[in-house]
Amino acid sequence: METTLHLHTAFTVAPVDPRVFGGFLEHLGRAVYEGVYDPKSAHADESGCRSDVLEALRRLRFTAMRYPGGNFVSGYHWLDAVGPREKRPTVRDLAWQSIETNEFGPNEFLELSRRMGWTPMLAVNLGTGTPEEARNWLEYCNVRSGSRWADLRVEHGYPNPHDVKLWCLGNEMDGEWQIGHVPAENYAIQAQQTARMMKMCDPSIEVVACGSCSTSLPTYLHWDRTVLMHMNGQADYLSLHSYVGNPNDDTEDYLAVMNTVDAQIEATDAVCRAAQATLRRKKRTFLSFDEWNVWYRARDGEHVDGHGKFAPPLLEEQYNLEDALVVAGYLNSFIRHADSVKIANIAQIVNVIAPILTRGDEMVLQPIFYPFEMFSKRRTGTSLQVRVDGPSFVGKTHGTATYLDASAILDGSTLHAFLVNRSLTETLDVKVRLADAPIANLVGAEYVAGDDPKATNTLDDRHRVRACTHDDARVRDGVATVSLPPLCVYAGTFRLAS
């Protein structure tokens, strides 16, 4: 099958914000303990973190890292997790019915963020917490010595401020499952108070307000408008979340699911624009897609209830090739919407619905690891508008979609093309045509593909699904033609002619 990807250097969307390639680390299951932090592991470094896990995470080049939750944060009190470890209380986490020792807390996370080059993105408790508690945490993190909470940080061994710039005002407060769930008006008032107090303490920060966390909720978009109107410009970003899956075992329909993600982004952005116009404010509220991934297998029963245990295995999805294509589809969508989506965090990074799984001292890179790595190393530049001219298919529930899903980033004289062949059986010959700038040659490319959408990686077969070098690109008369096998994710870098 032949398809053409039409591009033009003048038809830009916006610069791609590197924070779109962010992650999420929640105190949930084995994400922290036995994930990034495991002092008993043979791989533990001097700080108790797993060196093998950190080495794999470095390959993903994460930017904004959201912490400590998630549902967990709505019952979390930061003071429990700072200071000498032997004095930190062990508490019951109601969100996941687990035991939390607080051995790993905010300071340990911020130290890890510095080591990894992550931009910390802290979430405050607006479930059982208060605006004042959130402001106090900000003072602890960002203010120089000379006041109560800043001096407490110094006492704990951190004379210099952590200087955290990104703060989330709670988590999924529109969900009835959330600890402290309230109607939109109640949340909006508390979020506005919190944002105002925090910015009075440190005017340089940016805050993320809770938007609708699911398109299936009856309050979808109504919640968003209410929050934005009440906050009256105090929100720098509005959050949205999305988890998708293939519960009906229909691969073709599943691969069309990005239609729903595109629609969710565009509808939420429209509400933000409407609120901006209604309030007559110059400042635009952008989107923070701070939870997204495939999650449908480990979603109920034993998978979400820790039964009062410490670091129980929860939400541990085993991903396959079709999931890798969907993860690539999310990234394509974020790039195509670079004008509105400025932050995105894959949920999560280790063990819990994650690209990396640990089993004792062993580790497996899941199929979804590779598309993220391939995209992340090519993220610099400006998103281009894309026009796909080629065959399409009709998903049973997600509608019509072209077999080719694509995005493109222009970085000076370099073009990065991200292509997904969603056909189960047919090779796709894709012509990458930049109308006003001929392509000179291929610099380098990688792909992930296979003939079995259910192919996965295990301890016994760790490399069944992995990224390989792709050199099947022909350049003629300034147009590059790339041959994509079925069920394929491709990321290629091209040099433009002078």
C-alpha positions in Angstrom: 0.0 0.0 0.0 1.2 3.5 -0.8 0.8 6.5 1.4 2.1 10.1 1.2 3.0 12.2 4.3 2.7 15.8 3.1 4.7 18.5 5.0 5.7 22.1 4.5 8.2 24.0 6.6 5.9 27.1 6.8 3.0 25.1 8.2 4.1 24.8 11.8 2.2 24.0 14.9 4.5 25.1 17.7 7.9 24.2 19.3 7.7 20.8 21.0 8.0 21.3 24.7 10.5 18.7 26.1 8.3 18.3 29.1 5.9 16.3 26.9 8.4 13.4 27.4 7.8 13.2 31.2 7.2 10.4 33.6 5.2 9.7 36.7 6.4 8.0 39.9 3.7 7.3 42.5 3.9 5.5 45.8 1.8 2.7 44.4 2.6 -1.0 44.3 6.3 -1.6 43.5 6.9 1.6 41.7 9.1 3.2 44.4 10.0 0.2 46.6 11.5 -2.6 44.5 11.3 -0.2 41.5 13.6 2.9 41.6 14.5 2.3 45.3 15.6 -1.1 46.7 18.5 -1.0 49.2 18.5 -4.8 49.4 19.0 -5.3 45.7 22.3 -6.5 44.4 22.0 -3.4 42.1 21.6 -0.9 44.9 23.9 2.1 44.8 25.0 4.2 47.7 21.6 6.0 47.9 19.7 2.7 47.8 18.5 3.2 44.2 18.7 0.4 41.7 21.5 1.2 39.2 20.2 -1.1 36.5 16.8 0.6 36.6 18.3 4.1 36.6 20.5 3.1 33.6 17.4 2.0 31.7 15.5 5.2 32.7 18.3 7.4 31.4 17.8 5.9 28.0 14.2 7.4 28.0 15.5 10.9 28.7 12.6 11.8 30.9 12.0 15.5 31.6 9.1 16.5 34.0 8.7 13.8 36.6 5.4 13.8 38.6 5.5 12.7 42.2 4.2 11.3 44.7 0.8 10.7 43.1 -1.7 10.0 41.8 -4.5 8.8 44.1 -1.9 8.3 46.7 -1.4 12.1 47.2 -4.9 12.7 48.3 -4.1 11.1 51.7 -0.4 12.1 51.8 1.2 14.5 54.3 4.6 15.6 53.2 5.9 16.1 56.8 5.6 12.4 57.4 8.3 11.7 54.8 11.0 14.3 55.6 13.7 14.3 58.3 15.5 11.4 59.8 14.3 8.1 58.4 14.1 6.4 61.8 11.6 9.1 62.9 9.2 8.9 59.9 5.9 7.2 60.7 4.6 4.1 59.0 1.1 4.8 57.7 -1.8 3.2 56.0 -2.4 4.4 52.4 -6.2 4.2 51.8 -6.0 4.8 48.0 -4.3 1.5 47.3 -4.9 -0.2 50.7 -1.2 -0.5 51.3 1.4 0.2 54.0 3.7 3.2 53.4 6.9 3.4 55.4 7.9 6.9 54.1 11.5 5.6 53.8 11.7 7.3 50.4 10.2 10.8 50.5 10.4 14.2 48.8 14.0 14.9 49.6 15.1 11.5 48.3 13.0 12.1 45.1 14.5 15.5 44.6 18.0 14.2 45.0 17.2 11.5 42.4 15.7 14.1 40.1 19.0 16.1 40.2 21.0 12.9 39.4 18.7 12.0 36.5 18.2 15.5 35.1 14.5 15.4 35.7 12.3 18.5 36.2 10.5 17.7 39.5 6.7 18.1 39.3 5.3 17.8 42.8 1.6 17.1 43.6 0.0 18.6 46.7 -2.7 16.9 48.8 -6.1 18.7 48.2 -8.0 15.6 49.3 -7.4 15.5 53.0 -4.8 18.4 53.0 -5.2 22.1 53.1 -4.0 25.1 51.1 -1.8 26.1 54.0 -0.2 22.6 54.1 0.6 23.0 50.4 2.1 26.5 50.9 4.2 25.2 53.8 5.6 22.5 51.5 6.5 25.1 48.9 8.3 27.1 51.5 10.2 24.0 52.7 11.3 23.4 49.1 11.9 26.8 47.6 12.6 29.5 50.2 16.0 30.4 51.6 16.6 30.0 55.3 15.1 32.5 57.8 11.6 31.2 58.2 10.0 28.1 59.9 9.6 25.6 57.0 12.7 26.7 55.1 14.8 26.4 58.3 13.4 22.9 58.7 14.8 21.9 55.3 18.2 23.3 56.4 17.9 21.2 59.6 17.3 18.2 57.4 20.6 18.7 55.6 19.6 20.8 52.6 20.9 24.3 53.0 20.1 25.3 49.4 16.5 25.5 48.2 15.2 22.7 45.9 13.6 25.3 43.6 10.7 23.2 42.4 8.8 25.1 39.7 6.0 22.7 38.8 3.2 22.0 41.2 0.0 20.0 40.8 -3.1 21.1 42.7 -4.3 17.7 43.8 -5.2 14.7 41.6 -8.4 13.6 39.8 -10.6 15.4 42.2 -13.6 14.9 39.8 -13.4 11.1 40.4 -15.7 9.7 43.1 -13.0 7.2 44.0 -10.7 10.0 45.0 -10.1 10.6 48.8 -11.7 14.0 49.5 -13.7 14.1 46.2 -15.9 17.2 46.0 -18.0 19.0 43.4 -16.2 21.2 40.9 -17.1 24.4 42.7 -15.6 23.2 46.0 -12.4 22.0 44.4 -12.1 25.2 42.4 -12.3 27.4 45.5 -9.7 25.3 47.3 -7.4 25.2 44.2 -7.7 29.0 43.7 -6.8 29.6 47.4 -3.9 27.1 47.2 -2.5 28.6 44.0 -2.8 32.2 45.3 -1.0 31.3 48.6 1.7 29.3 46.8 2.4 32.1 44.3 2.5 34.7 47.1 5.2 32.5 48.6 7.1 32.0 45.3 5.8 33.9 42.2 8.1 32.0 39.9 6.2 28.7 40.1 3.6 27.2 37.7 0.6 25.2 38.8 -1.6 22.5 37.2 -5.3 22.4 38.1 -7.2 19.2 38.0 -9.3 18.9 34.9 -11.5 16.1 33.8 -9.7 12.8 34.4 -12.0 10.7 32.1 -14.2 11.3 29.1 -16.6 8.8 30.5 -17.5 10.8 33.6 -20.8 12.7 33.5 -19.0 15.9 34.5 -16.6 15.8 31.6 -15.8 19.3 30.3 -18.4 20.9 32.6 -15.9 20.3 35.4 -13.1 21.9 33.4 -15.1 25.0 32.6 -16.2 25.4 36.3 -12.6 25.1 37.6 -11.2 27.5 35.0 -13.9 30.1 35.6 -13.5 30.0 39.4 -9.7 30.1 39.3 -9.8 33.2 37.1 -6.4 32.8 35.4 -4.6 31.3 38.4 -4.1 27.9 36.6 -1.1 27.8 34.3 -2.1 24.3 33.1 -5.2 22.1 33.2 -4.7 18.4 33.6 -6.2 15.6 31.5 -5.8 11.8 31.8 -6.3 8.9 29.5 -5.9 5.2 29.8 -6.8 2.9 26.9 -6.9 -0.8 26.2 -8.1 -3.7 24.1 -10.6 -5.6 26.3 -12.5 -6.9 23.2 -9.3 -8.3 21.7 -9.9 -6.4 18.4 -6.5 -5.2 17.4 -7.6 -3.2 14.4 -10.2 -1.3 16.4 -7.7 -0.8 19.2 -5.1 0.8 16.9 -7.7 3.4 15.9 -8.1 4.5 19.6 -6.0 7.6 19.0 -9.1 9.2 17.5 -10.4 9.5 21.0 -7.1 11.0 22.3 -7.1 13.6 19.6 -10.7 14.5 20.3 -10.1 14.7 24.1 -7.1 17.1 23.6 -9.0 19.3 21.2 -12.2 19.5 23.3 -10.3 20.3 26.5 -8.3 23.0 24.7 -11.5 24.5 23.4 -12.8 24.8 26.9 -9.6 26.5 28.0 -9.9 28.9 25.1 -13.5 29.6 25.8 -12.8 30.4 29.5 -9.9 32.6 28.5 -12.2 34.6 26.2 -15.0 34.8 28.7 -12.6 36.1 31.4 -11.0 38.4 28.9 -7.5 37.3 29.9 -4.4 37.5 27.8 -2.8 34.5 29.4 -3.7 31.1 27.9 -4.1 28.0 30.0 -2.2 25.1 28.4 -2.7 21.4 28.8 -0.8 19.0 31.1 -1.5 15.4 30.0 0.0 14.1 33.2 -1.3 10.6 33.1 -1.5 8.5 30.0 -0.8 4.9 29.0 -2.3 1.5 28.1 -4.0 0.1 31.2 -6.9 -2.4 31.1 -5.6 -5.9 32.2 -4.6 -5.2 35.8 -7.4 -2.8 36.6 -9.6 -4.5 39.3 -9.6 -7.0 42.2 -6.2 -8.1 43.4 -4.5 -5.7 41.0 -5.6 -2.6 42.8 -6.0 -3.7 46.5 -2.8 -4.0 48.5 -4.6 -5.8 51.4 -2.5 -3.8 54.0 0.8 -5.0 52.6 4.1 -3.1 52.0 4.9 -2.7 48.3 2.4 -5.3 47.0 2.5 -6.0 43.2 -0.3 -3.8 41.9 -1.2 -2.6 38.3 1.5 -4.7 36.7 0.6 -4.8 33.1 2.6 -7.1 30.7 2.7 -5.1 27.5 2.9 -6.4 23.9 3.6 -5.2 20.4 0.1 -3.7 19.8 0.5 -1.7 23.0 3.8 -0.3 21.7 2.0 1.0 18.6 -0.6 2.7 20.8 2.0 4.3 23.0 3.6 5.7 19.8 0.2 7.0 18.8 0.0 8.9 22.1 3.3 10.5 21.4 2.3 11.4 17.8 -0.8 13.1 19.1 1.1 15.1 21.6 3.5 16.3 18.9 0.7 17.1 16.5 -0.9 19.2 19.4 2.3 21.0 20.4 0.5 24.3 20.5 -1.7 23.2 23.5 0.0 20.1 25.1 3.0 21.4 27.0 3.5 18.6 29.6 2.8 14.9 29.4 3.7 12.1 31.8 3.6 8.4 31.0 2.1 6.6 33.9 4.3 5.1 35.2 8.0 4.4 34.9 8.8 1.2 36.8 6.6 -1.9 37.6 3.3 -0.1 37.8 1.8 0.1 34.2 5.4 0.8 33.2 8.0 0.3 30.4 10.3 -1.4 32.9 9.6 -4.5 35.1 11.7 -5.8 37.9 11.6 -9.4 39.2 13.9 -9.7 42.2 17.3 -8.5 40.8 16.2 -9.2 37.2 14.8 -6.6 34.9 12.8 -6.6 31.6 12.3 -3.8 29.1 8.7 -4.0 28.0 7.7 -3.4 24.3 6.4 0.1 25.1 9.9 1.1 26.2 11.3 1.3 22.7 8.9 3.8 21.0 9.3 6.2 23.9 13.1 5.9 23.6 13.0 6.3 19.8 10.8 9.5 20.0 12.5 11.0 23.0 16.0 11.2 21.4 14.4 13.1 18.4 12.2 15.5 20.4 14.0 18.9 19.7 12.4 21.3 17.2 9.1 22.5 15.9 6.0 20.4 15.2 4.8 20.5 11.6 1.3 20.1 10.4 0.8 16.7 8.8 -1.5 15.6 6.0 -1.7 11.8 5.4 -2.9 10.8 1.9 -3.5 7.1 1.8 -5.7 4.1 2.6 -7.8 3.9 5.8 -9.8 1.4 7.8 -12.9 1.6 10.0 -12.6 0.6 13.7 -15.8 -0.9 15.2 -15.9 1.7 18.1 -13.2 4.3 17.3 -14.2 5.2 13.7 -12.2 5.7 10.6 -8.4 6.0 10.7 -5.6 6.0 8.1 -3.3 3.0 8.3 -0.5 5.6 8.7 -0.4 7.5 11.9 2.3 10.2 11.8 3.9 13.3 13.2 7.0 15.3 12.3 9.4 17.7 13.9 11.6 20.2 12.1 14.9 21.1 13.8 16.8 23.5 11.5 18.0 21.4 8.5 16.9 18.2 10.2 13.5 16.5 9.8 12.4 13.9 12.3 9.5 11.7 11.0 7.5 9.4 13.3 5.4 6.8 11.5 3.2 4.0 12.6 1.8 1.4 10.2 -1.4 0.2 11.8 -2.1 -2.5 9.2 -2.1 -6.0 10.5 -1.0 -7.6 7.2 0.2 -5.1 4.6 3.5 -3.3 4.1 3.1 0.4 3.8 5.4 2.4 1.4 5.4 5.9 2.8 6.6 8.9 0.7 7.8 11.6 3.1 7.3 14.8 1.0 8.4 18.2 2.3 6.9 20.5 -0.3 9.3 23.4 0.0 12.5 21.7 1.1 13.9 18.6 -0.6 15.2 15.8 1.5 18.9 15.0 0.9 19.4 11.8 2.8 18.6 9.6 5.7 20.7 10.2 8.8 19.4 7.3 10.8 16.3 5.4 11.8 14.9 2.7 14.1 11.8 0.6 14.1 9.9 -1.8 16.1 7.8 -4.4 14.3 6.5 -8.0 14.2 3.9 -10.3 12.8 2.2 -11.1 16.1 0.4 -8.2 17.8 0.5 -10.2 21.1 4.3 -10.6 21.1 5.8 -9.6 24.4 9.1 -9.7 26.4 9.7 -12.0 29.4 12.6 -13.0 31.6 13.1 -16.0 29.3 12.8 -14.0 26.1 13.8 -10.4 26.8 14.3 -9.2 23.3 11.5 -10.6 21.3 10.1 -7.0 20.8 12.9 -4.4 20.5 14.1 -1.5 18.4 16.3 -2.3 15.4 18.1 -0.2 12.9 16.0 0.7 9.8 17.9 1.6 6.6 15.2 0.9 4.0 14.7 4.5 2.9 15.2 5.7 -0.7 15.6 9.4 -1.5 14.7 10.5 -5.1 14.0 14.0 -6.3 13.9 15.2 -2.7 11.3 12.8 -1.6 12.1 9.9 0.9 10.3 6.6 0.6 10.2 4.4 3.6 9.0 0.8 3.6 7.2 -0.1 6.8 6.2 -3.7 7.6 2.9 -4.4 9.2 2.5 -3.5 12.9 5.4 -1.1 12.8 6.6 2.0 14.7 9.3 4.0 12.9 11.4 7.0 13.9 13.7 8.5 11.3 15.9 11.5 11.0 16.6 13.1 7.6 18.9 15.8 6.4 17.4 18.5 4.2 19.2 19.7 1.1 20.9 23.2 1.4 
